[in-house]
């Protein structure tokens, strides 16, 4: 029986850069997903990080916070079931994440996780 996957959060800039350097990504209308294998992980855990920059989303902090909340909700709901163990994910918000319906974001999220393999 497979062990349940635990989720942690990427916090250091070097962790975000390591995922970006792996160059494995999937682009949708509302966000970009980047994935990289996790180094030295003994437990079947997943780590994720969120980015919502002024350039990609909006200059208003309210909009960037809303984009992060929407991405965080998707990640915490679907990563344990659909994400690969021993992987790091980075989710980059795009401007359309503020206006797209949640169902569209959910479908794109599931499609992205299904297509990305480390």
Phi and psi in degrees as GROMACS dihedral restraints (atoms count N, CA, C in turn):
[ dihedral_restraints ]
;  ai    aj    ak    al  type     phi  dphi    fc
    3     4     5     6     1   -69.4    20    10
    4     5     6     7     1   145.8    20    10
    6     7     8     9     1   -75.5    20    10
    7     8     9    10     1   149.1    20    10
    9    10    11    12     1   -68.1    20    10
   10    11    12    13     1   145.0    20    10
   12    13    14    15     1   -86.3    20    10
   13    14    15    16     1   133.9    20    10
   15    16    17    18     1   -98.9    20    10
   16    17    18    19     1   153.4    20    10
   18    19    20    21     1  -116.4    20    10
   19    20    21    22     1   133.4    20    10
   21    22    23    24     1  -126.6    20    10
   22    23    24    25     1   172.3    20    10
   24    25    26    27     1  -115.7    20    10
   25    26    27    28     1   134.6    20    10
   27    28    29    30     1   -75.6    20    10
   28    29    30    31     1   133.4    20    10
   30    31    32    33     1  -124.6    20    10
   31    32    33    34     1   -27.1    20    10
   33    34    35    36     1   -90.2    20    10
   34    35    36    37     1   145.3    20    10
   36    37    38    39     1   -60.2    20    10
   37    38    39    40     1   -36.4    20    10
   39    40    41    42     1   -63.2    20    10
   40    41    42    43     1   -32.5    20    10
   42    43    44    45     1   -68.7    20    10
   43    44    45    46     1   -40.8    20    10
   45    46    47    48     1   -64.5    20    10
   46    47    48    49     1   -42.3    20    10
   48    49    50    51     1   -66.7    20    10
   49    50    51    52     1   -34.6    20    10
   51    52    53    54     1   -65.3    20    10
   52    53    54    55     1   -39.0    20    10
   54    55    56    57     1   -67.9    20    10
   55    56    57    58     1   -42.1    20    10
   57    58    59    60     1   -65.3    20    10
   58    59    60    61     1   -34.3    20    10
   60    61    62    63     1   -69.3    20    10
   61    62    63    64     1   -21.7    20    10
   63    64    65    66     1   -70.2    20    10
   64    65    66    67     1   -22.5    20    10
   66    67    68    69     1    61.2    20    10
   67    68    69    70     1    31.6    20    10
   69    70    71    72     1  -111.3    20    10
   70    71    72    73     1   114.7    20    10
   72    73    74    75     1  -149.2    20    10
   73    74    75    76     1   165.2    20    10
   75    76    77    78     1  -138.9    20    10
   76    77    78    79     1   134.5    20    10
   78    79    80    81     1  -111.4    20    10
   79    80    81    82     1   131.9    20    10
   81    82    83    84     1  -124.5    20    10
   82    83    84    85     1  -176.9    20    10
   84    85    86    87     1   -67.9    20    10
   85    86    87    88     1   -34.0    20    10
   87    88    89    90     1  -102.0    20    10
   88    89    90    91     1   -19.2    20    10
   90    91    92    93     1  -160.5    20    10
   91    92    93    94     1   168.6    20    10
   93    94    95    96     1  -120.9    20    10
   94    95    96    97     1   135.9    20    10
   96    97    98    99     1  -112.0    20    10
   97    98    99   100     1   128.4    20    10
   99   100   101   102     1  -116.5    20    10
  100   101   102   103     1   145.1    20    10
  102   103   104   105     1  -137.9    20    10
  103   104   105   106     1   146.8    20    10
  105   106   107   108     1  -150.1    20    10
  106   107   108   109     1   150.7    20    10
  108   109   110   111     1   -66.7    20    10
  109   110   111   112     1   146.5    20    10
  111   112   113   114     1   -88.7    20    10
  112   113   114   115     1   130.1    20    10
  114   115   116   117     1   -84.4    20    10
  115   116   117   118     1   132.9    20    10
  117   118   119   120     1    65.8    20    10
  118   119   120   121     1    23.0    20    10
  120   121   122   123     1   -87.3    20    10
  121   122   123   124     1   119.8    20    10
  123   124   125   126     1   -90.1    20    10
  124   125   126   127     1   -30.4    20    10
  126   127   128   129     1   -93.8    20    10
  127   128   129   130     1   154.8    20    10
  129   130   131   132     1   -75.4    20    10
  130   131   132   133     1    75.4    20    10
  132   133   134   135     1  -114.0    20    10
  133   134   135   136     1   159.1    20    10
  135   136   137   138     1  -124.3    20    10
  136   137   138   139     1   140.1    20    10
  138   139   140   141     1  -122.6    20    10
  139   140   141   142     1   143.8    20    10
  141   142   143   144     1  -138.3    20    10
  142   143   144   145     1   155.0    20    10
  144   145   146   147     1  -135.2    20    10
  145   146   147   148     1   153.0    20    10
  147   148   149   150     1  -121.3    20    10
  148   149   150   151     1   141.4    20    10
  150   151   152   153     1  -136.2    20    10
  151   152   153   154     1   130.1    20    10
  153   154   155   156     1  -139.0    20    10
  154   155   156   157     1    93.7    20    10
  156   157   158   159     1   -91.6    20    10
  157   158   159   160     1   164.2    20    10
  159   160   161   162     1   -61.8    20    10
  160   161   162   163     1   -38.9    20    10
  162   163   164   165     1   -68.4    20    10
  163   164   165   166     1   -38.5    20    10
  165   166   167   168     1   -87.2    20    10
  166   167   168   169     1   -32.3    20    10
  168   169   170   171     1  -110.0    20    10
  169   170   171   172     1   -71.9    20    10
  171   172   173   174     1  -168.7    20    10
  172   173   174   175     1   159.9    20    10
  174   175   176   177     1   -81.0    20    10
  175   176   177   178     1   -10.2    20    10
  177   178   179   180     1   -86.2    20    10
  178   179   180   181     1   129.6    20    10
  180   181   182   183     1   -62.6    20    10
  181   182   183   184     1   -32.8    20    10
  183   184   185   186     1   -60.9    20    10
  184   185   186   187     1   -43.1    20    10
  186   187   188   189     1   -67.7    20    10
  187   188   189   190     1   -42.6    20    10
  189   190   191   192     1   -64.8    20    10
  190   191   192   193     1   -39.2    20    10
  192   193   194   195     1   -65.4    20    10
  193   194   195   196     1   -39.6    20    10
  195   196   197   198     1   -65.1    20    10
  196   197   198   199     1   -40.6    20    10
  198   199   200   201     1   -62.0    20    10
  199   200   201   202     1   -44.6    20    10
  201   202   203   204     1   -63.6    20    10
  202   203   204   205     1   -41.0    20    10
  204   205   206   207     1   -61.6    20    10
  205   206   207   208     1   -41.9    20    10
  207   208   209   210     1   -66.1    20    10
  208   209   210   211     1   -42.9    20    10
  210   211   212   213     1   -65.3    20    10
  211   212   213   214     1   -41.1    20    10
  213   214   215   216     1   -63.1    20    10
  214   215   216   217     1   -40.4    20    10
  216   217   218   219     1   -62.5    20    10
  217   218   219   220     1   -43.3    20    10
  219   220   221   222     1   -63.6    20    10
  220   221   222   223     1   -46.0    20    10
  222   223   224   225     1   -63.8    20    10
  223   224   225   226     1   -45.8    20    10
  225   226   227   228     1   -70.4    20    10
  226   227   228   229     1   -26.8    20    10
  228   229   230   231     1   -81.4    20    10
  229   230   231   232     1   -44.9    20    10
  231   232   233   234     1  -106.2    20    10
  232   233   234   235     1   -21.5    20    10
  234   235   236   237     1   -62.3    20    10
  235   236   237   238     1   -41.4    20    10
  237   238   239   240     1   -59.9    20    10
  238   239   240   241     1   -35.5    20    10
  240   241   242   243     1   -86.1    20    10
  241   242   243   244     1   -39.2    20    10
  243   244   245   246     1  -106.4    20    10
  244   245   246   247     1   -16.7    20    10
  246   247   248   249     1   -77.1    20    10
  247   248   249   250     1   156.1    20    10
  249   250   251   252     1   -83.1    20    10
  250   251   252   253     1   136.2    20    10
  252   253   254   255     1   -66.9    20    10
  253   254   255   256     1   152.1    20    10
  255   256   257   258     1    62.6    20    10
  256   257   258   259     1    39.8    20    10
  258   259   260   261     1  -133.2    20    10
  259   260   261   262     1   149.0    20    10
  261   262   263   264     1  -108.4    20    10
  262   263   264   265     1   135.3    20    10
  264   265   266   267     1  -120.0    20    10
  265   266   267   268     1   142.6    20    10
  267   268   269   270     1  -126.5    20    10
  268   269   270   271     1   129.6    20    10
  270   271   272   273     1  -111.7    20    10
  271   272   273   274     1   121.7    20    10
  273   274   275   276     1  -107.8    20    10
  274   275   276   277     1   119.5    20    10
  276   277   278   279     1   -76.3    20    10
  277   278   279   280     1   144.5    20    10
  279   280   281   282     1  -116.2    20    10
  280   281   282   283     1   167.3    20    10
  282   283   284   285     1   -57.6    20    10
  283   284   285   286     1   -36.6    20    10
  285   286   287   288     1   -69.5    20    10
  286   287   288   289     1   -12.1    20    10
  288   289   290   291     1   -63.9    20    10
  289   290   291   292     1   -23.2    20    10
  291   292   293   294     1   -75.0    20    10
  292   293   294   295     1   -25.4    20    10
  294   295   296   297     1  -111.6    20    10
  295   296   297   298     1   -19.2    20    10
  297   298   299   300     1   -69.8    20    10
  298   299   300   301     1   143.3    20    10
  300   301   302   303     1   -66.5    20    10
  301   302   303   304     1   152.5    20    10
  303   304   305   306     1   -59.4    20    10
  304   305   306   307     1   -37.0    20    10
  306   307   308   309     1   -61.8    20    10
  307   308   309   310     1   -39.8    20    10
  309   310   311   312     1   -65.3    20    10
  310   311   312   313     1   -43.8    20    10
  312   313   314   315     1   -62.1    20    10
  313   314   315   316     1   -40.8    20    10
  315   316   317   318     1   -63.2    20    10
  316   317   318   319     1   -45.2    20    10
  318   319   320   321     1   -62.5    20    10
  319   320   321   322     1   -43.4    20    10
  321   322   323   324     1   -63.8    20    10
  322   323   324   325     1   -38.7    20    10
  324   325   326   327     1   -64.4    20    10
  325   326   327   328     1   -46.6    20    10
  327   328   329   330     1   -64.1    20    10
  328   329   330   331     1   -40.2    20    10
  330   331   332   333     1   -64.6    20    10
  331   332   333   334     1   -41.9    20    10
  333   334   335   336     1   -63.3    20    10
  334   335   336   337     1   -45.6    20    10
  336   337   338   339     1   -67.3    20    10
  337   338   339   340     1   -31.5    20    10
  339   340   341   342     1   -71.1    20    10
  340   341   342   343     1   -32.1    20    10
  342   343   344   345     1   -88.2    20    10
  343   344   345   346     1   -26.3    20    10
  345   346   347   348     1   -86.5    20    10
  346   347   348   349     1   121.6    20    10
  348   349   350   351     1  -128.2    20    10
  349   350   351   352     1   138.8    20    10
